[in-house]
Amino acid sequence: MGTLGRAIYSVGFWIRETGQALDRLGCRLQGNHYFQEQLSRHRTLMNVFDKAPVVDKDAFVAPSASIIGDVHVGRGSSIWYGCVVRGDVNRISIGSGTNIQDNTLVHVAKSNLSGKVLPTIIGDNVTVGHSAVLHGCTVEDEAFVGMAATLLDGVYVEKHAMVAAGALVRQNTKIPCGEVWGGNPARFLRKLTEEEMAFISQSALNYSNLAQVHAAENAKSFDEIEFEKMLRKKFSRHDEEYDSMLGVVRETPPELILPENIKVPKTA
């Protein structure tokens, strides 16, 4: 960012700060009768000077996630609740159809002991489980990173490879195609089966479909949410067997019908 850009950024910052200061002053003038609304500074997408996130319009980013700086998110990918993807000192690239699940941290390094400063590259149709940590590493297409796994600087996970849940993969470790690695420190455990390889691809597709439902739900207005709550409350009182005795056929409102690719498990 040049001198002019930084100046404009500074002016914008001070205008916002002035607005907040006026709000606080107004609250003090109201004495004991004021109502103070706390301002949340959370931003789902945040630039760091001239480094701004680029997120495909068909990607889903949860409202409580944070994507910061030089980050690219591809088509159909999903960044779930509580995730932090921070590309402030290096770049992060996330391909298409990839899911970064809840509370995962993706970051990069400006310097490290090995002297190799690498970006974090995550390919297409990758599944990264809940609470994983990916730091300055590369994960190729259709790989799988289990829950709470940690990948350190220079780690390279090849296509169709799997990092087991809770594994700690040390710096500059390479995990070959078709292998499962786990433990602390991570080591080779066994070969992936054909069924497991197929599961990795299916897992990415399932999350891509589910992300569409969450995106649609998060986009609803307050009035739409309240209307659907009323509909659910109304239709939950109807008993199908009782209706059949009366010869009554009730059609479920379209607002309460989930997409065909989302299956709700039946309760006992």
LUMGU-785525 format. One line per field, with one value per residue (C-alpha): x, y, z; residue number from 1; chain. Coordinates in steps of 0.2 Angstrom, whole numbers, plus 2048, in hexadecimal, padded with zeros to 3 digits. Layout:
u	(X, ...)
v	(Y, ...)
w	(Z, ...)
pos	(NUM, ...)
unit	(A, ...)
REM end
This chain:
u	(800, 807, 808, 7F7, 7EF, 7F5, 7EF, 7DE, 7DE, 7E3, 7D5, 7C8, 7CF, 7CE, 7BC, 7B6, 7BF, 7B7, 7A6, 7A9, 7AF, 79F, 795, 79E, 79C, 789, 788, 790, 784, 775, 77B, 774, 766, 772, 772, 784, 785, 795, 79D, 7A4, 7B5, 7B4, 7B6, 7B4, 7BF, 7CD, 7DB, 7EC, 7F1, 7F2, 7EF, 7DD, 7D4, 7CD, 7BE, 7B4, 7A2, 79D, 7A7, 7A0, 7A8, 7A0, 79C, 7A7, 7B6, 7C4, 7CD, 7DB, 7E8, 7EF, 7E3, 7DA, 7CB, 7C5, 7B4, 7A9, 7B5, 7AF, 7B7, 7AD, 7A9, 7B7, 7C4, 7D3, 7DC, 7E9, 7F4, 7FD, 80F, 80E, 800, 7F3, 7EA, 7DB, 7D5, 7C3, 7B7, 7C2, 7BB, 7C4, 7BA, 7B6, 7C4, 7D2, 7E1, 7EA, 7F9, 80A, 81B, 826, 836, 83A, 84A, 84C, 84C, 83E, 830, 822, 80F, 801, 7FA, 7EA, 7E4, 7D3, 7C6, 7D1, 7C9, 7D0, 7C8, 7C3, 7D0, 7DF, 7EE, 7F6, 806, 811, 80D, 806, 7F7, 7F3, 7E3, 7D7, 7E2, 7DA, 7E0, 7D8, 7D1, 7DD, 7EC, 7FB, 805, 815, 820, 825, 819, 814, 804, 802, 7F2, 7E7, 7F2, 7EA, 7F0, 7E8, 7DE, 7EA, 7FA, 809, 812, 823, 82C, 830, 827, 821, 811, 810, 801, 7F6, 7FD, 7F6, 801, 7FD, 805, 810, 81B, 812, 818, 812, 804, 7FD, 7F7, 7E6, 7D9, 7CF, 7BF, 7C9, 7CF, 7BD, 7B7, 7C3, 7BB, 7A9, 7AD, 7B2, 7A2, 797, 79F, 79D, 78A, 788, 791, 783, 776, 77F, 783, 770, 76C, 778, 771, 760, 758, 751, 73F, 743, 74A, 73B, 72F, 737, 737, 725, 722, 72D, 723, 713, 717, 720, 70F, 707, 707, 707, 6FD, 6F0, 6EF, 6ED, 6DE, 6D6, 6DB, 6E5, 6F4, 700, 70E, 71E, 722, 730, 73A, 73B, 741, 754, 75E, 75E, 771, 76F, 768, 762, 765, 755, 753, 74D)
v	(800, 811, 821, 827, 816, 816, 828, 824, 814, 81F, 82C, 81E, 817, 827, 82B, 81A, 81E, 82F, 827, 81B, 829, 833, 824, 822, 835, 834, 825, 830, 83E, 833, 82F, 81F, 81D, 819, 809, 805, 7F9, 7F0, 7F0, 7E0, 7E3, 7D1, 7D1, 7C2, 7C8, 7D4, 7DC, 7E0, 7F0, 7EB, 7D8, 7D4, 7C3, 7BD, 7B1, 7A9, 7AE, 79C, 799, 798, 7A2, 7A0, 7B1, 7AD, 7A8, 7B4, 7B5, 7C1, 7C8, 7BF, 7B1, 7A9, 79E, 794, 790, 785, 784, 787, 790, 78A, 792, 799, 796, 7A2, 7A3, 7B0, 7B5, 7C4, 7C0, 7B4, 7AE, 7A0, 797, 78C, 783, 77E, 773, 773, 773, 77B, 775, 77E, 786, 782, 78E, 791, 79C, 79F, 7A4, 7B3, 7AA, 799, 78F, 786, 797, 791, 79D, 794, 799, 78D, 785, 77A, 772, 76D, 761, 761, 75D, 765, 75F, 769, 773, 76E, 77A, 77C, 787, 78B, 77A, 772, 767, 760, 75C, 74F, 74D, 74C, 754, 74D, 756, 75F, 75B, 767, 769, 774, 77E, 775, 766, 75F, 754, 74B, 748, 73A, 73A, 73B, 743, 73A, 744, 74B, 748, 754, 755, 75C, 769, 764, 753, 74C, 741, 736, 733, 725, 724, 727, 730, 733, 735, 741, 743, 73D, 72D, 721, 716, 70D, 70F, 716, 70A, 70E, 711, 71E, 727, 727, 72E, 73D, 742, 73F, 749, 758, 757, 755, 764, 76E, 76A, 76D, 77E, 784, 781, 78B, 799, 79A, 79A, 7A7, 7B2, 7B2, 7C2, 7C3, 7C3, 7B3, 7AA, 7AF, 7A9, 798, 796, 799, 78C, 77F, 782, 780, 770, 768, 766, 75C, 749, 740, 731, 73C, 746, 736, 730, 741, 740, 750, 752, 760, 766, 76B, 77D, 77F, 78A, 77A, 76E, 76B, 768, 756, 755, 758, 749, 74B, 73B, 733, 733, 723)
w	(800, 7FB, 805, 7FF, 803, 814, 817, 811, 81C, 82B, 828, 827, 837, 840, 83A, 841, 851, 852, 850, 85E, 869, 866, 86B, 87B, 87F, 87B, 888, 895, 892, 895, 8A6, 8AF, 8A1, 893, 889, 883, 874, 873, 861, 85B, 851, 84A, 837, 82D, 81F, 824, 81A, 820, 817, 805, 808, 806, 806, 7F6, 7F9, 7EB, 7EB, 7EC, 7FB, 80D, 81B, 82C, 835, 843, 838, 835, 824, 825, 818, 809, 808, 7F9, 7FB, 7EC, 7E5, 7F0, 7FF, 811, 820, 82F, 840, 84A, 83D, 83B, 82B, 82D, 81E, 826, 823, 815, 809, 80B, 7FD, 7FF, 7EF, 7E9, 7F3, 802, 814, 823, 832, 842, 84D, 841, 840, 82F, 830, 828, 82E, 82B, 831, 839, 83E, 82D, 824, 818, 818, 80F, 80C, 811, 802, 803, 7F3, 7ED, 7F5, 805, 816, 826, 836, 845, 84F, 843, 842, 831, 831, 822, 81A, 809, 808, 7F7, 7EF, 7F7, 807, 818, 828, 838, 847, 852, 847, 846, 836, 838, 82C, 81C, 81E, 80E, 80D, 7FC, 7F3, 7FB, 80B, 81C, 82C, 83B, 849, 856, 84C, 84D, 83D, 83F, 834, 822, 823, 813, 814, 803, 7F9, 800, 812, 823, 830, 842, 853, 85C, 853, 844, 83B, 82E, 834, 825, 813, 80F, 808, 7F8, 803, 80E, 7FE, 7F8, 809, 808, 7F7, 7FE, 80E, 804, 7FA, 809, 811, 801, 801, 814, 812, 805, 813, 820, 813, 80F, 822, 826, 818, 81F, 826, 838, 831, 827, 836, 841, 834, 832, 845, 845, 837, 840, 850, 847, 83D, 84C, 854, 846, 847, 837, 83D, 844, 834, 82A, 834, 830, 81E, 81F, 815, 81A, 80E, 816, 812, 806, 813, 81E, 810, 810, 800, 7FA, 7FD, 810, 819, 82B, 836, 83C, 84F, 858)
pos	(1, 2, 3, 4, 5, 6, 7, 8, 9, 10, 11, 12, 13, 14, 15, 16, 17, 18, 19, 20, 21, 22, 23, 24, 25, 26, 27, 28, 29, 30, 31, 32, 33, 34, 35, 36, 37, 38, 39, 40, 41, 42, 43, 44, 45, 46, 47, 48, 49, 50, 51, 52, 53, 54, 55, 56, 57, 58, 59, 60, 61, 62, 63, 64, 65, 66, 67, 68, 69, 70, 71, 72, 73, 74, 75, 76, 77, 78, 79, 80, 81, 82, 83, 84, 85, 86, 87, 88, 89, 90, 91, 92, 93, 94, 95, 96, 97, 98, 99, 100, 101, 102, 103, 104, 105, 106, 107, 108, 109, 110, 111, 112, 113, 114, 115, 116, 117, 118, 119, 120, 121, 122, 123, 124, 125, 126, 127, 128, 129, 130, 131, 132, 133, 134, 135, 136, 137, 138, 139, 140, 141, 142, 143, 144, 145, 146, 147, 148, 149, 150, 151, 152, 153, 154, 155, 156, 157, 158, 159, 160, 161, 162, 163, 164, 165, 166, 167, 168, 169, 170, 171, 172, 173, 174, 175, 176, 177, 178, 179, 180, 181, 182, 183, 184, 185, 186, 187, 188, 189, 190, 191, 192, 193, 194, 195, 196, 197, 198, 199, 200, 201, 202, 203, 204, 205, 206, 207, 208, 209, 210, 211, 212, 213, 214, 215, 216, 217, 218, 219, 220, 221, 222, 223, 224, 225, 226, 227, 228, 229, 230, 231, 232, 233, 234, 235, 236, 237, 238, 239, 240, 241, 242, 243, 244, 245, 246, 247, 248, 249, 250, 251, 252, 253, 254, 255, 256, 257, 258, 259, 260, 261, 262, 263, 264, 265, 266, 267, 268)
unit	(A, A, A, A, A, A, A, A, A, A, A, A, A, A, A, A, A, A, A, A, A, A, A, A, A, A, A, A, A, A, A, A, A, A, A, A, A, A, A, A, A, A, A, A, A, A, A, A, A, A, A, A, A, A, A, A, A, A, A, A, A, A, A, A, A, A, A, A, A, A, A, A, A, A, A, A, A, A, A, A, A, A, A, A, A, A, A, A, A, A, A, A, A, A, A, A, A, A, A, A, A, A, A, A, A, A, A, A, A, A, A, A, A, A, A, A, A, A, A, A, A, A, A, A, A, A, A, A, A, A, A, A, A, A, A, A, A, A, A, A, A, A, A, A, A, A, A, A, A, A, A, A, A, A, A, A, A, A, A, A, A, A, A, A, A, A, A, A, A, A, A, A, A, A, A, A, A, A, A, A, A, A, A, A, A, A, A, A, A, A, A, A, A, A, A, A, A, A, A, A, A, A, A, A, A, A, A, A, A, A, A, A, A, A, A, A, A, A, A, A, A, A, A, A, A, A, A, A, A, A, A, A, A, A, A, A, A, A, A, A, A, A, A, A, A, A, A, A, A, A, A, A, A, A, A, A, A, A, A, A, A, A, A, A, A, A, A, A)
REM end
